[in-house]
Amino acid sequence: MTPKRIDRSLELPSKTSLPFFFLHMNERGHKNVVTTFRDHLRKLDPHMDNILLKSHSKIMVRKKLTDLMSNRRRHYYGIECNINDLERIVALNSLSAMENFISERNEVVSETSVLKGLMAAYDGDDEGFTYAFYVDLINVIKGTQALSGIYDEEAPAQNGINDAETTRMRSDHLDKLALRCRTSMAKYPNGLIESVIANRLGNRKRILSALDGGEEDWWDYRWQRKNTIRSSAILSKLIDLTEEESNAIELAVGNHIPFGITPYYVSLMDKGTSRTNDHAVRAQVIPKEHYLKQVLSSMATKDKSELDFMKEGVTSPVALVTRRYPMIAIMKPYNSCAQICVYCQRNWEIRDVDIDQPTIDDRTVDTAIEWFSEHPMVSEVLLTGGDPLLLGDKILTQLIKRFSEIDHITRIRIGTRIPVVLPMRFTESLLTILERAHNPPKQELCIVTHVEHPYEITPEFVTAIQSIRKRGMAAYNQQVFTFENSRRFETAALRDLLKRAGVDPYYTFNTKGKEETQWFRVPIARLLQERKEEARLLPGLTRTDEPVFNIPALGKNHLRAWQHHDMIMITPEGERVYEFHPWEKNIVTAPTYVHRDVPLMDYLDRMQSVGENPSDYWSIWYYF
């Protein structure tokens, strides 16, 4: 049965409006939700409405919906289909999603059922299906009708004609897209703006005065570490804290949950609590009470292996070593950091910030290095932890030297956040240690850092990066895509600034499903949307990073395309359920991984709460 071309007044006409069904929901009680869903489905898709209205058997509903989707697919592939080509592609993708939703196999794998939610809207037997579920579902159904509405303008036609007017129109159109991108990126202040630099100079003077330090002290990384802020009482003397922030810090400190912020990083925070500009900086290190309570609950009820969310223990051939890929392995010689990132995936094993070096005995280190020397297929080592650049120069010299003397190690990669939180650590002594192991093409040493937001990029950061680059070493960035950097073009602004500062964007990580980090998480659809609609407008060398989802025990999965994952279901809470395919796919057999994502409507509600217009994210429903 072909899709019925309904009255255009029944759908929302453009991106300036919110998604179909969204505007009509002033109250989100169950009765209002299912009634509104049913009313709109009847107008939008009379054929589906008729199936649900007249079929009371789940077996029969599944069969009839399968036939309906199959008929629509045949229509879109037929020569008589005259729908816009790009809208047709959206329709086919939406059909694939709906076919996944009504799959009996996917119900078993996901342990939930969209079909049950569809039927519940008609029989009222189950009130567990939420507003977020029905909004997502109605938009997917809308997509199957080729009524997504995401295309409200058209690029100038070229048609292969060498015509001056056509060429000019195309160029003007590209100017329009570039202006939109630049205007949007300009909304996000960075640490290289003169007014921000001046404000932070004032912050530095205030911090030095409060900590009884001088200008020379500021540039001494040992002074910075010794004066790391570890309580709300001290931090509140340097910046204004909300009551929630103060309570959270004290809860962390009182329960020995690692917490600490370098004076330098505190200077990147605005003194007031408006969080207009420094929201990402504060959120990086000041925990939420919800996060802390979840951590404490996990620590009380789970053993250490259960706290290892990424399952590094099952991929660790010897202590300190993690291996998930054929030619690279991780070594963790240091188990603390200059300061603690709230959402750290290794929070279960990271020790508290401390001027004294956390102890990892020499024999354990020796065994780990011996393991690398005995495995010639591993040609690259990633030194991480913790932050290995906090090791003393003498220890670091010996560690790097020993790896550089292993013939089959062709690259030493150092994972560090030091350029962002303690850039003064890049002394001549440290740079010399790193440079000694950089001997291309025989062996390369490179730095992989972790910048989250343009507000973290400062003149000090650029100086540190350039000191690395001028000695021939490369620098890369791994960004975690969180709520704090997921507004339209916010990450694009970071990519652009990073590249100009001398850092190549490398990975953008989707935040994973640890319960305690729920506050940071962003839907996978939003990262897919960002990659296609924002990063794609930037020059190629600026958008060199790869969006990935890091699967526990298995490793990174690319998020670009369907061949890497399937969106198989929506839970009653509105969580999209993904089945990720392992990187070994098409090479060897390996298990898939099922993941429940953040409900799209919950994310858009949060965006609206921070002043964003949800309609600006209109197309998010059609990223699967």
Residue, then its C-alpha position, 0 to 999 in steps of 0.5 A: m500500500t503506497p503512502k497516502r499524501i495527506d493534507r500538508s496542514l496536518e504536518l508542521p511546515s518548516k524547521t521554524s516549527l517543532p517536530f510533529f506532535f511536539l507542539h501539541m503536548n502541554e501536559r505529559g500525563h499518560k492519558n494526554v500522551v496516548t490520546t494525542f499520539r492516537d489522534h495524530l497517527r490517525k491523520l498522519d497514517p490512516h493505514m497504520d491506524n486502521i491496523l492497530l484499531k482492528s487487530h487485537s492479536k500481536i501476531m496479526v499486528r506484526k504481520k500487517l505492519t510488516d506488509l505495510m512497510s514492505n509495500r511502502r519500500r516497494h513504492y519508494y523503489g518503484i519508477e512511479c515514485n516522484i518524491n524528492d530524492l533526499e526525502r525518499i532516502v529519509a523515508l527508506n531509512s525510516l522504514s528500516a528503523m520501523e522494520n527493526f522495531i517490529s522484528e521479533r528477534n529485536e524484541v528478544v535482543s533488546e528486551t523491550s517492544v515498540l509493538k507493545g507500545l503501539m498497541a498500548a496506545y489503543d487498548g490502554d493496558d500498559e501505562g509504562f510508555t512515555y512521552a519521549f517514546y511516542v514523540d520519537l515513534i511518531n517522527v519515525i512514522k512520519g519519516t516512513q511517509a516521506l514527510s520528515g519536513i527537514y528540507d525547507e530549502e534547495a541548493p541551486a541546480q547545476n545540472g552540469i551546465n557551465d553557466a556563469e549565473t548558475t556558478r555565481m548562484r552556487s557560490d552565493h549559496l556556499d557563502k550563505l552556508a559558511l556565514r551560518c557556520r561562522t556566525s554560530m561558532a562565534k557564539y562560543p567564547n574562547g580563551l584567546i579573546e582579548s577580553v577573556i585573557a584580561n579577565r583571566l589575568g585578573n583571576r590569576k592575581r586574585i588566586l595568587s593573592a589568596l594562595d600567598g603566591g607570586e608571579e614566578d610561582w604561577w609558572d612553576y608546575r610544582w607550585q601548581r600541584k602543591n596548591t591544587i584546590r581540594s575543598s569547597a572552602i578554598l575554592s569558594k575564596l577564588i570563585d563563587l560557588t552555588e550551594e549545590e557545587s559546594n555540597a557536591i565537593e564536600l560530599a566527594v572529599g568527605n567520602h574520599i572520592p578523588f577531587g582536585i583542580t589546579p590553580y591554573y584551571v580555576s583561573l579559566m572559570d568565571k568568578g560568578t556563577s552564571r555559567t554562561n561561558d565557563h559551564a563546560v570548564r566547571a562541569q569538567v571537574i566539579p561533580k554533581e551530587h547525583y554522580l557522587k551518590q551513584v559512585l558511592s552506591s556502586m562502591a558499596t555494592k559492587d566489587k572492583s571488577e564490576l566498577d570496571f565499566m570498560k572491562e579493561g580487566v578482561t583485556s589485560p594480559v599483565a598488570l598495567v597493560t590493556r590490549r584490545y587491538p592487534m598492533i597497539a596496547i595501553m600501558k598505565p604507569y601512573n594512576s592519578c592526574a593533575q585534576i580529576c575529570v568527573y566522567c572519567q571512564r577509569n574513575w574506579e582505579i584513579r587515585d586522589v590528586d596528590i603531590d606525592q607520586p602514586t605508588i606502582d612498584d618497579r617490578t610491576v612496571d618491569t613486567a609490563i615493559e617485558w610484555f611489550s618486548e616479548h610481543p613483536m606484533v604490538s608496534e605502538v604503545l599508548l602511555t596513559g593512566g592517570d597522566p604519565l606526564l606527572l611522573g618525575d623527569k628521572i622516572l619518565t626518562q627511564l620509562i620512555k627510554r626503555f620503550s624507545e629501545i624496543d626495536h618493534i615499537t615504532r610509535i610511543r603515544i602519550g595520552t595527557r590532559i596536561p596541556v589543558v590543566l597544567p601547561m607549565r609542565f612543558t619545561e625544557s627538560l620535559l620537552t628534551i625527554l620527549e624529543r629524544a624518543h622522536n626519531p622518524p621514521k624509525q620511531e615517532l613520539c606524539i601527544v594525544t590530549h583532551v580538550e573539551h571546549p573552546y573556553e579551555i584553549t588559552p595562550e598558555f595552551v597554544t604555547a605548550i602545543q607549539s613547543i611540542r610541534k616545533r620539535g617535530m612532534a605531532a599533537y592530537n585531540q580526543q574530545v568527549f561529546t557531552f551535554e556541555n559541548s553539544r549545542r549547535f556548532e559548539t564542537a565545530a568551534l573547538r575543531d577549528l580553534l584546535k587545528r589553528a593552535g596546532v592540534d589535529p582533531y582525532y576522535t570524538f567519543n560518544t559518552k557511554g552508559k555509566e549510570e553515574t555519568q547520565w548527566f553528561r550523556v548525549p544521544i548518538a543521533r546528536l553526534l551523527q547530526e553534528r558530524k553531518e550538519e556542522a562539522r561537514l561545513l568545515p574544511g577537510l583538514t579541520r574535521t579530521d576526527e572520527p566519531v566513535f562509540n567505545i564498546p566495553a572490552l571490544g574497543k571503538n566502533h565508528l558511528r558514521a554508517w549503518q554497517h557499524h551499528d543498527m538502531i533496533m528498538i525504542t524502550p518505553e522510556g524513549e531510549r533508542v536501543y542500538e546493536f553495535h557491531p564489533w570492529e572485527k566484523n567482516i574479519v572474524t566472528a565476535p559478539t555484538y553489543v546492545h546499548r540503551d541511549v539517551p531519549l531524544m526528547d529528554y535531550l531536547d528538553r534539556m537543550q531548551s532549559v539552557g536557552e536553545n530552540p529545539s526546532d534548531y535540532w529538527s532533523i535529529w529524529y532521522y539519524f539512526 
